[in-house]
């Protein structure tokens, strides 16, 4: 259905205690079974009455902002479904996580990139000096057409980590420093390289299947020298994409070398374990602010039902219940139509959220409350 068929299969122990799985292959099937394709298309396949969800890559969503977008779109979507007599189907939290993984496959969570800027950055940052697009420029360097990192975000992180020591040595030999990258630089470079004639038809593969959070790799890779614990590192990268993490690892190399930390390569399985321990567990959350979320909860009139026992709505916030972009999407799908009907009866407008407001609301609902 899509030229990007990225598989996200996560089975980790969340830092807060619970585990979760997410699989974009299941999410892709769900996208079909929920009748989304009667209106939406993916790369030209599907309906034409709504936007093509596969045409534009690197959209800059987060799971929370995607949930906000779907929340804002929901009344119009439900009206269209009723008019077409389309059944909504079931979307529990597991299914919502799988659907989020499918959206990750379409790179909805990467910031917008530009191929023209990427081409210039590829030249100016020195990448083209070693890496040809299809042919070999440096015998030690694979041409771009052979890079697994173009289709696998985890392979990208692994490559950026493993390439640092060699690049740092070559840069010092030339009397220059390791070229620093911004997230925008790497995003642009990836958009440029993924859209070359030789690479644009390749499908992506991304797999997580890790359970422990206390990874020995965290120690052996030298992370503990600065970050102390897995939890501390997880807080540092909260809300980042894997592209951002790859940039951090690259730019951090000179400081690590100066501190005597190892720059030894990691095997793919080791990098998977390391990244799973501090990133995958919080994939569906966003870096929101609980205090601002309390204001959103009040401004959107959530209290009218969720702090009113006579409304029949569940009490919120409540200790022991955790929220994420996927959880909000599931709640919207399950309860939204009835919620909309009740709000119409009471003359209350359907709440609309900006992405940051949804992230703040999630953070508020997840904060510890008496």
VENLIN-V908552 format. One record per residue. N is the residue number from 1. D_FIRST is the distance of its C-alpha to the first C-alpha in Angstrom with 1 decimal. Layout:
# VENLIN-V908552
n:N d_first:D_FIRST
n:N d_first:D_FIRST
This chain:
# VENLIN-V908552
n:1 d_first:0.0
n:2 d_first:3.8
n:3 d_first:6.8
n:4 d_first:8.5
n:5 d_first:8.2
n:6 d_first:11.7
n:7 d_first:13.7
n:8 d_first:16.6
n:9 d_first:19.0
n:10 d_first:22.3
n:11 d_first:25.4
n:12 d_first:28.3
n:13 d_first:31.6
n:14 d_first:31.5
n:15 d_first:34.5
n:16 d_first:35.7
n:17 d_first:35.7
n:18 d_first:32.6
n:19 d_first:29.6
n:20 d_first:25.9
n:21 d_first:22.6
n:22 d_first:19.1
n:23 d_first:15.9
n:24 d_first:12.6
n:25 d_first:11.0
n:26 d_first:13.1
n:27 d_first:12.3
n:28 d_first:8.5
n:29 d_first:10.0
n:30 d_first:12.6
n:31 d_first:10.7
n:32 d_first:9.9
n:33 d_first:13.5
n:34 d_first:15.2
n:35 d_first:14.2
n:36 d_first:13.1
n:37 d_first:10.6
n:38 d_first:13.8
n:39 d_first:14.9
n:40 d_first:12.3
n:41 d_first:9.3
n:42 d_first:6.8
n:43 d_first:7.6
n:44 d_first:9.0
n:45 d_first:6.8
n:46 d_first:9.1
n:47 d_first:12.8
n:48 d_first:15.1
n:49 d_first:18.0
n:50 d_first:16.8
n:51 d_first:15.5
n:52 d_first:12.2
n:53 d_first:11.5
n:54 d_first:9.6
n:55 d_first:12.3
n:56 d_first:15.1
n:57 d_first:15.4
n:58 d_first:18.5
n:59 d_first:19.4
n:60 d_first:22.3
n:61 d_first:21.6
n:62 d_first:23.1
n:63 d_first:22.3
n:64 d_first:25.4
n:65 d_first:24.7
n:66 d_first:21.2
n:67 d_first:23.0
n:68 d_first:25.6
n:69 d_first:23.2
n:70 d_first:21.7
n:71 d_first:25.3
n:72 d_first:26.5
n:73 d_first:23.8
n:74 d_first:24.4
n:75 d_first:27.2
n:76 d_first:25.5
n:77 d_first:22.3
n:78 d_first:24.5
n:79 d_first:26.5
n:80 d_first:23.5
n:81 d_first:22.3
n:82 d_first:25.9
n:83 d_first:26.2
n:84 d_first:23.2
n:85 d_first:24.3
n:86 d_first:21.1
n:87 d_first:21.8
n:88 d_first:21.1
n:89 d_first:20.7
n:90 d_first:21.8
n:91 d_first:21.0
n:92 d_first:23.5
n:93 d_first:23.8
n:94 d_first:22.0
n:95 d_first:18.9
n:96 d_first:19.4
n:97 d_first:19.6
n:98 d_first:16.3
n:99 d_first:14.7
n:100 d_first:16.6
n:101 d_first:15.3
n:102 d_first:11.7
n:103 d_first:13.2
n:104 d_first:15.0
n:105 d_first:11.9
n:106 d_first:11.5
n:107 d_first:15.2
n:108 d_first:16.5
n:109 d_first:19.6
n:110 d_first:20.8
n:111 d_first:23.4
n:112 d_first:22.8
n:113 d_first:23.4
n:114 d_first:24.6
n:115 d_first:24.0
n:116 d_first:27.6
n:117 d_first:29.2
n:118 d_first:27.2
n:119 d_first:28.5
n:120 d_first:32.0
n:121 d_first:31.8
n:122 d_first:30.6
n:123 d_first:33.9
n:124 d_first:36.2
n:125 d_first:35.4
n:126 d_first:36.2
n:127 d_first:32.8
n:128 d_first:33.2
n:129 d_first:36.6
n:130 d_first:35.1
n:131 d_first:31.5
n:132 d_first:30.7
n:133 d_first:27.2
n:134 d_first:27.1
n:135 d_first:30.7
n:136 d_first:33.1
n:137 d_first:35.4
n:138 d_first:36.8
n:139 d_first:37.1
n:140 d_first:36.3
n:141 d_first:33.1
n:142 d_first:29.7
n:143 d_first:28.2
n:144 d_first:25.2
n:145 d_first:22.9
n:146 d_first:23.7
n:147 d_first:23.2
n:148 d_first:21.1
n:149 d_first:21.8
n:150 d_first:19.3
n:151 d_first:16.3
n:152 d_first:18.2
n:153 d_first:20.2
n:154 d_first:22.7
n:155 d_first:23.3
n:156 d_first:24.1
n:157 d_first:26.7
n:158 d_first:28.1
n:159 d_first:28.5
n:160 d_first:30.1
n:161 d_first:32.5
n:162 d_first:33.4
n:163 d_first:33.9
n:164 d_first:36.4
n:165 d_first:39.5
n:166 d_first:39.3
n:167 d_first:38.5
n:168 d_first:41.3
n:169 d_first:43.7
n:170 d_first:42.9
n:171 d_first:43.2
n:172 d_first:46.6
n:173 d_first:47.8
n:174 d_first:47.2
n:175 d_first:49.0
n:176 d_first:46.0
n:177 d_first:44.0
n:178 d_first:40.5
n:179 d_first:38.4
n:180 d_first:37.2
n:181 d_first:33.7
n:182 d_first:32.6
n:183 d_first:29.2
n:184 d_first:28.7
n:185 d_first:29.7
n:186 d_first:27.1
n:187 d_first:24.3
n:188 d_first:25.2
n:189 d_first:25.5
n:190 d_first:22.1
n:191 d_first:20.5
n:192 d_first:22.6
n:193 d_first:21.9
n:194 d_first:18.1
n:195 d_first:18.1
n:196 d_first:20.4
n:197 d_first:19.6
n:198 d_first:19.9
n:199 d_first:17.5
n:200 d_first:14.9
n:201 d_first:12.3
n:202 d_first:13.0
n:203 d_first:10.9
n:204 d_first:12.8
n:205 d_first:14.7
n:206 d_first:17.0
n:207 d_first:19.2
n:208 d_first:22.2
n:209 d_first:24.5
n:210 d_first:27.9
n:211 d_first:30.6
n:212 d_first:33.9
n:213 d_first:34.6
n:214 d_first:37.8
n:215 d_first:36.4
n:216 d_first:39.0
n:217 d_first:36.9
n:218 d_first:37.8
n:219 d_first:41.3
n:220 d_first:41.0
n:221 d_first:38.8
n:222 d_first:41.5
n:223 d_first:39.6
n:224 d_first:42.5
n:225 d_first:45.0
n:226 d_first:43.8
n:227 d_first:41.5
n:228 d_first:43.8
n:229 d_first:41.3
n:230 d_first:37.5
n:231 d_first:37.8
n:232 d_first:39.4
n:233 d_first:36.7
n:234 d_first:34.1
n:235 d_first:35.9
n:236 d_first:36.1
n:237 d_first:32.3
n:238 d_first:31.4
n:239 d_first:28.7
n:240 d_first:27.8
n:241 d_first:24.4
n:242 d_first:24.3
n:243 d_first:24.7
n:244 d_first:28.0
n:245 d_first:29.1
n:246 d_first:28.6
n:247 d_first:30.8
n:248 d_first:33.4
n:249 d_first:33.7
n:250 d_first:34.2
n:251 d_first:36.8
n:252 d_first:38.6
n:253 d_first:39.5
n:254 d_first:42.9
n:255 d_first:44.1
n:256 d_first:43.1
n:257 d_first:44.9
n:258 d_first:48.0
n:259 d_first:48.1
n:260 d_first:48.1
n:261 d_first:44.7
n:262 d_first:42.9
n:263 d_first:40.3
n:264 d_first:39.4
n:265 d_first:35.8
n:266 d_first:33.7
n:267 d_first:31.7
n:268 d_first:28.0
n:269 d_first:28.9
n:270 d_first:31.7
n:271 d_first:29.6
n:272 d_first:27.1
n:273 d_first:30.1
n:274 d_first:31.7
n:275 d_first:28.8
n:276 d_first:27.9
n:277 d_first:31.5
n:278 d_first:31.8
n:279 d_first:28.4
n:280 d_first:25.8
n:281 d_first:28.3
n:282 d_first:28.2
n:283 d_first:24.7
n:284 d_first:24.2
n:285 d_first:27.6
n:286 d_first:28.8
n:287 d_first:32.1
n:288 d_first:33.8
n:289 d_first:37.6
n:290 d_first:39.1
n:291 d_first:42.1
n:292 d_first:40.0
n:293 d_first:37.8
n:294 d_first:40.9
n:295 d_first:41.5
n:296 d_first:38.1
n:297 d_first:38.7
n:298 d_first:41.9
n:299 d_first:40.9
n:300 d_first:37.9
n:301 d_first:40.4
n:302 d_first:38.7
n:303 d_first:42.2
n:304 d_first:43.0
n:305 d_first:41.0
n:306 d_first:40.2
n:307 d_first:43.8
n:308 d_first:45.3
n:309 d_first:45.9
n:310 d_first:46.6
n:311 d_first:43.1
n:312 d_first:41.5
n:313 d_first:38.8
n:314 d_first:38.5
n:315 d_first:40.9
n:316 d_first:39.3
n:317 d_first:39.6
n:318 d_first:40.5
n:319 d_first:41.3
n:320 d_first:39.0
n:321 d_first:35.8
n:322 d_first:33.2
n:323 d_first:30.6
n:324 d_first:27.5
n:325 d_first:24.6
n:326 d_first:22.8
n:327 d_first:26.0
n:328 d_first:26.5
n:329 d_first:23.1
n:330 d_first:23.9
n:331 d_first:27.4
n:332 d_first:26.2
n:333 d_first:23.9
n:334 d_first:26.7
n:335 d_first:29.7
n:336 d_first:28.8
n:337 d_first:29.3
n:338 d_first:32.7
n:339 d_first:33.5
n:340 d_first:32.9
n:341 d_first:35.1
n:342 d_first:37.9
n:343 d_first:37.8
n:344 d_first:38.2
n:345 d_first:41.2
n:346 d_first:42.7
n:347 d_first:42.0
n:348 d_first:40.0
n:349 d_first:37.3
n:350 d_first:33.7
n:351 d_first:33.5
n:352 d_first:31.3
n:353 d_first:30.6
n:354 d_first:30.2
n:355 d_first:28.0
n:356 d_first:31.3
n:357 d_first:32.9
n:358 d_first:30.2
n:359 d_first:30.6
n:360 d_first:34.4
n:361 d_first:34.2
n:362 d_first:32.3
n:363 d_first:34.9
n:364 d_first:37.7
n:365 d_first:36.4
n:366 d_first:36.1
n:367 d_first:39.5
n:368 d_first:42.5
n:369 d_first:44.4
n:370 d_first:47.8
